[in-house]
């Protein structure tokens, strides 16, 4: 039994687009060009890092290394927990 489109419970479907409409929509999309400000930000950041003294560079590198190490340890713990959660299910099955 088919319901009529006049019922309020069902949303009204939009007609499917034809191939020409889809091609036209694709052609209308603007082309994204790299922003010159992003280049400036990267360049400025590089200049700032270059201007830092060796001790500060070392501290920054050490901090980044420790953060990456902690993230890897957390990921390792999560994987271990996932494996341990699966093991009891396998024994009971």
N, C-alpha and C positions, 0 to 999 in steps of 0.2 A: 504494500500500500504506500503510495507516494504522497507526501505532504505538499500542499500548495506553497508557493513562494510568499504568500501573504501572511503566513503565520509569524508571530513576533518572536517565537522562541529561536528560530534559526537565522543566522546572519545571511545577508544577501551576498551571493558569490559574484565576484567581478568576472567579466568574460576574459578568457585567456587572450594574451597578446599574440598577434601574428608575428611571423618571422621579420617582416619589414619593421614593425613597431619595435621589436627587440634590437634590431640592428641600428635603428635610428637612436634609440636610447643609449646604446653603447657609444655611438659616435658623438653624442652630446656631452659625454663625461669630460670634464676638464683634465688636462694633462698636468700632473703634479710635477712641479719643478723644484729642485733642491733649493731651499731657502738660503739666501746669502748670510742671514743672521746666524744660522747653525754653523756655518764655516767659521764665522767670526768668533763664536763661542768656543769652538774647538781650538782655534788658533790662540785665543786669549788664555784658555786653560793651559795650553802647552807652554805659553810664555810664562805663566805664573809658576808652573812646576819647574821650568828651567831656571827661574830666578831664585828658587828656594835653595837654602844651604844644604849641604850633604846630610847633616843630622836630621833635618826636617824631612828630607826625601826618604831617609832610612826609616823614620818613624811612620810615615805614610805607607810605605811598602810593607812594613811589619804589621800595621793595622789591617791592611787589605789581605795579607796572607792569613792572619788569624781569623778574620771574618770568613774567608773562603774555607779554611780548615773547619771552623765551627759548623758551617752549612753542610759540609761533607759528612761530618760526624752525625749531625741531626738526620740527614738523609739515610745514613747507614743504620741508625737506630730504628727509623721508621720501617726500613726494609726488613730488619730483623724481627720487629714486632709483627709485621704482616706474615712472615713465614711462620712464626710461632703460633699465630692465631689459626693458621691453616692446618697445622699438625694435629691438634685434638680432633678436628673434624674428620681427618683421614683415619684416625684410630677408631672412632665411633662408627664409621661407615662400614 
